[in-house]
Amino acid sequence: MKILITGATGYIGRRLIYSMIEDGADIRVFVRNKAKLERPITQACEITEGSTFDSDKMAEALKDIHTAYYLIHSMGKDGDFEDMDKKSAELFRDACIDAGVKKIIYLGGLGDISTASKHLKSRMETGQVLSAKPEKIQTIIFRAGVIVGSGSAGFEIIRNICQKLPAMITPQWVDTKTEPIGVDDVIKYLQTAGKSSFCNDKDTLIVDIGAEVMSFKEMILRGAKLMGLNRHIFKVPVLSPKFSSYWLILFSPVNFSVAKALVAGLSSETIKLNDNAQKYFPEIHPESYEESFLKAIDDIHNRQVISSWCDSSDGKVCDVPFVHDISKAVFKDRYTEETEGYSKEALFKSVCSIGGEKGWGAYDVLWQIRGFTDKIFGGVGINRGRRDSLELRVGDSLDFWKVVDVIPNKRLLLSAQMKVPGSAWLEFQIIDGYMIQTAFFYPKGVTGRLYWYAMLPFHKLIFKKMLDDIIKGADEFSKQ
């Protein structure tokens, strides 16, 4: 049976693909930007590039498909995302029916739709749209609460606030009940559903999945204990959802729109409303919260973070942006250093290790201040960090940059995602014994031009030292 996976560069989609590759599945991937797929996926899977709003591309992607996974949603996106989500699901469902697909599998959110937040309600309605024609196609809808795994938004929030805050003043929503589940168990359910038959071919099956009912407060305290930390939580009744969102963005890697969506989701319970997981998947025994949490910590320590919450979405915060011809940028600031005695391989590894916990090699306090102000004004901030401490791939987040091009041993191109009046890129090139670092900027109006000239003194202070530090850092990789 040939399988189609959408949302392939997202947090769940990428992990599902790897698990299915190991299982020997016949996979086709439907993705908006195939540059974001790493070689193990492109070598093992068919790739079709396109969008659910492109009928011709969808028809091509769905040809000869038996089971289609729909793993698309607009977490953190503002505007008319609800209508867009419904329309996308409707187009996908009808295209599946036209192509003769037998089964659609979808992952949505737990809870009661009557009390759900805007984003959670949209995910539930997406499931309703996908399953609206049960006489023509079977739909299996999994519904999960907080997913615990390395790189997941929920886990990263808990890990960061536990590490950074010995005591926390929190709103009443920390007592709201939820039912977390480990990401490995989510993948097991999704993968098993693709290989199994339920009832008959034209039924809709809703499966609520979770490991244990607990409050967000319990998740924080038990997570802290697992990390050997003693933390205290003090509830107050006066923190508004907006204030709570600001509280989260200052001490966790998520940006304001994602934090706002998560906080809104915590205003109502997200627990299982049926026992179909046990009924139809009795062979799957979800790991405890502690087991999933410790496994996520181990993945980080062992550099095994396969995917991250900010890998992909419909929003510009997570997606790889369109890259203009940066050679024609209005403003450029370039620094060049000789690299005699260093191999291209060692230099490139040093370039790819910048940012995150390591820092930027020059006046890190200034980077931290820039990141803090960016978050205050609704940007992504610098504490988003990076997925892996050494390796980068297209689509990876790197603090408040996004990786848009990687040519091994030659070039790394980063697109700025901080709040700026224009578009900015930072490029590193290794050419003929030289390391070349260039900042490119397309200003937006007069404000953009004033911003560029205001930043130039900081460029002079930071970039030259940063480049020198990167070259010296190649010593570490030359010895490997």
N, C-alpha and C positions, 0 to 999 in steps of 0.2 A: 504494500500500500504506500503510495506516494503522499507525503505530508507537506503542507504549506505552513510556514511560520511567519506571521507578521510581527511588527514590534521587535525585530531581531536584534536591534542595537540597544534595546531597553534593559532594565535591570533583570527582569524575569526571562525575556526572550533570549538573551545571549546565553544564559545558563541552561535553558531548556535545549538549545541547539547543541551545546557541548555534550549534555547528557545523552541526547539522541544519537549524536555521532558515535559515542562510545557503544551505544546499543545497536549500531549498524543500520539505523533507519535510513530510508530513501527520502531525503529532505530537499525541498526547494524553499528559498528564502525570498520574501518580498520586502524590499527595503527602499527607502527614499534616497539614501546616499550610500552606495556600495563601498565607497572609500573608507567608511567607518568599520568595515568588517575586516578582521585580521585573517592572515593567511590560512590557519587551520580550518576556518569556516569556508573560505572561498575555494579551498582545495577539496573539501569533502561534500559541499552542497552546490546545487544549482542556484544561481542568483538572478533574480529579476528585479530591476530597478523601476520604481514608480510609486504612485500614490493611490489610495482608495478612491480618490476623486477623478482618476484617469481610467475610464472604462476599458479602453483597449489594453492598457498595461495589466489591469486586473484580470481580464480574460486570458491573457498570455500566462499570467502567474498561476491561474486556477486550472489550466488545462491538465486533464488526467489526474487531478488531485482527489484523494479519497477523504482526508481529514484536514481541516483548516483551523489553525490556531489564531484567534483574534486577540492580540495582546497590545492593543492601542488604546490610550486614554490621554487626557490633557491635564494631568496633575500640575497644579501651580499656574496654569494659564488663565489669564483674565479675558474679559470681553465676552464674545458670543460662543464660548467653547461648548456650551450645552447643545446648541443647535448643530454645531459642527460635528460633535460626537455622535449625535443621533443620525445625521445625514451620512456620515462615514459608515456607521454600522448598517444602515439601510442599504446603501450601495453595495457594501461587501456581502450582505446576506443575499441580495437578489443576484449578484454576480455568481455566488456559490451555487445557487439553485439553477441558474442558466447553464453552469459548467458541469452540473451533475455531481457536485460534491455531496458526500453522504452525511458528513458530520461537521459541525462547528463547535470548537471548544473555546470558552472565554473565561477570563479571570476578572472578577469584579470585587466589590467590597461588602463586608458584613453589615448587618443592621436592619432596622425597620425603615422603609422608605418614607413613612409619614413623619419621622423625626430626624431624617438624615440631613447632613449638611449639603450645601450646593454641589460640591464636587462628588461627594459620595452618592448623592441622589442621581447625578449624571451617569455615574458608572452603573448604577442599578438600572436606570432607564436604557442604557446601552444594551444590557443583557436582555431587557424586554423587547427591544427592537430586533436583536439578533434572533430571538426565539418566537417572533410574531407569526411565523408560518410553519407550525409544527407538522402540518400535513405534507409539507414539501421537503423538509430537511430537519434532521435531529440536531438539537442544541444542548450542550452540556455546559452549565454555568457553575463555576466554582466561585465561592465568595469567601474572602479572607480578611482578617483584621490587620493588625500590625505584623509585618513580616520581619523576622529576626534573622539577619545574616550580614556578613561583612559588606559594607557599602550601601545597605538599605537605609532609607531616610530615618525610619524609626529607631533602628539600632544606632546609627551615627549620632542622632540627637541625644539618646540616653548615654552613650559612651562619652560624649564630649561634655555634657553638663555634669556628669559624675566626676570626671577628671578635673574640671575647672571650678566647681562650686562645692565647698565643704558644707555650706548651708544654703537652702533655697527657700525663697518666699514664692509660693505658688498659688494660683487661683483654685477654685473649688473643683474644676474639671479633672484634677489629678485623681479624684476618687471615682471617676467614671469607669465603668467596667468594660473591658475589652478582652479579646481572646487571641493572644499572639500565637504565631506558628513559625517554625524554622523554615528558611528558604529551601532547604533540601527536601523537606516534606512537601512543600508546594510543588516542587518539580516532580516529585514522585506521583502525586495525584494527577497532575497534568499529563505526564507521560503514560501512566497506566490507563487513563481514560482514552487515550488515542489508540490503545491496543485492545480495548475491551468492548463488548457489546452489552447494552443495557436495555431491558424491556424490548421495544421494537425500534425499528429504524426511524420512526417518525414521532418520537416522544421528546419532550423537554425535561431535562433533569437538572434540578438546582441542588448543589452540594455545598453546604456550609462546612468550612474546615477551620480547625483551631486545636490547640493543645491543652489549654488551661485557662479558666476565667480568672482574671486578676485586674486590679486597677493600674492606671499609669504610675501612680505612686509606688505600688509594689514592684512594678517593673524597674523603676529607678533604684529603689533601695536594694533589691535583690541583685541587680546588675552591679551596683557599687560594691556589694559584698563579694561578688565573684572576682572583682578586680582588687580586692584587699583594701577597700576604702570604707570609711565610716562617714555616712552622710546623714543630714537632718533636713526634714521638710516641714515648713511652717505654712499652713494655708491661711489665706486672707480672702474675704468675700468681695474685694473691690477691684480686682484686676480685670479689665475689659479684655475681650478677645484680641483687640488691636494691640493693647499693651503687652499681652502675653506673647503675641507674635514677635514684637520687638525684643522681648526677653529671650526668646528662642534664637533669634538670628544673631544676637550678640555672643552667645555661648555655644553655638552649634554651627555646622557648615551650611545649613540650608539658607536660601534667600527668603525675602519677605513673602512673596506670593506662595511659596511652598509651605512656609511656616503658618501663614494665614489659613491655608486649606487644611493643614493638619490640626490646628487648634480648633477650627470649626468642626472638624470631624470628631473631636473629643468631647463635644458638647452632648452627644447622645451615645448610648451603649452600642458597642459593636461586638455582639456575641452570637453564637450559633443559634439559629431558629429551627433547625431540623437535624435529624440524626442520619442523614443519607450517606455521610462519609463512612460511618461504621457499617451501614447496611450494604452499600455497594463496593466499598473498598476495605473489607475487614482485614486484609493482609497488611495494610499500612497502619503502623502504630506511631503517631507523631511523637517526636522527641520532646522532652520537657523544656521549659524556658531556659533553665540552667544549661542544659546540654547544647541547645542552639546558640546561646550567648557565648559559651566557652569556645565552641567551634568557630564562631565569627572572630573572636579574639585571636585564635590560632591562625586563621586565614590571613589576618593582618600581619602577624609576626612572621609568618612563613611566606609572605608575598604571594598569596594565592587568592587575591581579590579579583574575581572574574569580571564582575560588573559593579557599577555604582549607580546610586539614585539619579545622578546628574549626567548619565551617559547620553540619554536621548529623551526628547519630548517634542511636542509641537512648538514649544516656546523657544525664543532665541537664546535663552539662558543655557539651554542644554544642547541645542542642535549645532551642527557645523555650519557657519554662515557662508554665504556666497562671498568669494574672495575676488575683489577687483584686481586689475593689473596694478599691483602695488608699486611697480617701477615708475608709474606715472602719478604717484602720490604727490599732493601739493607740498607737503613738508617731509623731510627726511633728516635723520640724525644718525650718522654712521661712525663706527669706531672699528679700527683694524689693528690687529696685533700679529706679529710673527709667531709661528708655532714650531720652530725648528727643534728637532729632537723628540717630538711627540708624534705618535701614530694617529692617523685619522680615526681609527677605532676608539682609542683611548679618549681623544678629544670629544668625539661624539657622545660617548658614554657620560662624560663629565657634563656636557651640555644638557643631556636628558635627565640628569639627576638634580637639576636646580629646582627650587621652590619647595613647597610642603614644609615638613619639619626641618629640613636642611637649611631652608632660607635661600636668599638670593645673593649671598656673598658680599653684599655691600650695604651698610646702613639699614639693616633689617628693620630697625625701629621706624624708619620712614615708610617702608612698605606696610608695616602694621598700621601706622596712622592712616595711610591712604586706604587700606582695606576697611578700617573702622568707619571712616567717613563715608565710604562707598555703601556700607550696609545701612548706615543711618539714613541715607537718601534712597534706599530701596534697591541697591545693587547687590551683587552676589558676594562681595567682600573677599578677603584673602584667606579666611579660615576654611574654605571649601577643600583646601589641600589637594592631594592627588591620590589616584587609585593605587599606584605602585611606586615604591621609593626610587626605582631606577629606570624602569621602562616606560615609554610613552607610545601611544597609538593614536591615530586620527580619531577625534571625538572625545579624547580624554580631557578632563578638567585639570587645570594646573593653577591653583589659587584663583585669581580672577581673570585667568586666560583660558582659552580653549585651543587645543591642538588642532590645526587645520591642514598641516602637511608635514610628513616625516619622510625624508629620503635618507636611509641609513648611511652614516659616515659623510654626509654631504650637507643636509639642510634640515632645520627645524623651524617651522613657522607657527607663531602663536597669534591668535586674534584676541584683542582686548574685550572683556565683558564687564569691566567696571563702567560706571556712569561717566561718560565723556561726551562733550558736544561735537560729535563726529565719529569717525571709525579709525581704529588704531591697530597696528600689527607690530610684532617684534620678531625679527628674523635673525637666525644664526646660520652662517655658512662657513664651510671649511673648504678653501680653495687654494691650491698651489702653495702650501706652506703658510697660509694665513687663516686666522679666524676673523670673520667679519660679522659684526653685530649692527643691525640697522633698525631704527624705529621709524615706522611710516605712519602718516596721519593725514586723513581726509577731513578737514574742518567743516563744521556746519555753521555757516554764517560768520558774523563778526565775533560771536562768543567763542566759536571754535578756534579762531585765529588768536584771540587773546589768551585762551587756555594754553595753546601750544607755546607761545612765548613766555607765559608764566612758568611752564614746566621745564623749559630749556636749562635753567640753572641747576635744577635737580638732576636732569639728565647728565650734565657735565660732572656732577658730584658722584652720581651712582654708577652710570654705565661703564665708564672706563675701569673702575675698580672691580665691577662685577665681571667684566671680560677677563681681566687679569686673574681673578679668582677661579674662573672656569678653566682657564688654561693650566693654572697650577694644580687644580683638582685632577687633571689628567694623570698626574703622577700615581695616584691611587689605583687607577684603572690600568696603567702600564704594567703594574706589578702582578696583575691577575693572569 
